[in-house]
């Protein structure tokens, strides 16, 4: 499996333009055709997170008569999981889900 294929697999089920993946590889100093191995795991995780962060700016998109909508909370959760799994604590802490407390005392 190549680095490029590993990134596509990590992004799944989200679909992104191939140009964004190629640009991310160049910007991250990753050779897209290199074999994916344990040494490239963190680089692929960082590239995947960067690409997923780009999806956060979209709630939906339409192209060629097809439309997609994104649940940004689920994307944030995916970023958190990838970051946590790869010990990228600085990124994981940024996307860590926060518990919400709702005051329902007025309903008594």
Residue, then its C-alpha position, 0 to 999 in steps of 0.5 A: x500500500x502506498x502513502x497515497x492509498x493509506x491517506x485515502x483509506x484513513x479519510x474514508x468514508x469521506x471523499x475529497x478531491x485528489x488534488x487536495x491529497x496530492x497538495x497535502x503530501x507535497x506540503x507535508x514532505x511526503x512522497x505519495x508513492x512511497x510504501x506505507x509502513x510504521x515509520x510513516x504512520x504519524x505523517x499519514x495521520x497528520x496529513x489525514x487530519x489536515x485534510x479532514x480539517x478542510x471539511x470542517x469549513x463545509x456543511x455541504x457541497x454540490x458537484x455535477x448534480x450530486x450533493x454531500x452533507x457533512x456532520x462537522x461534529x462527526x468529523x471533529x470526533x474522527x479527527x480526535x480519534x485519529x490524533x489520540x490513536x497516534x499520540x498526537x496529544x496537541x491535536x487531540x486536546x483541540x478536538x476533544x469532545x466536551x460534556x455539556x450540562x443542560x439546566x432543566x430545573x425549570x421543568x420541575 
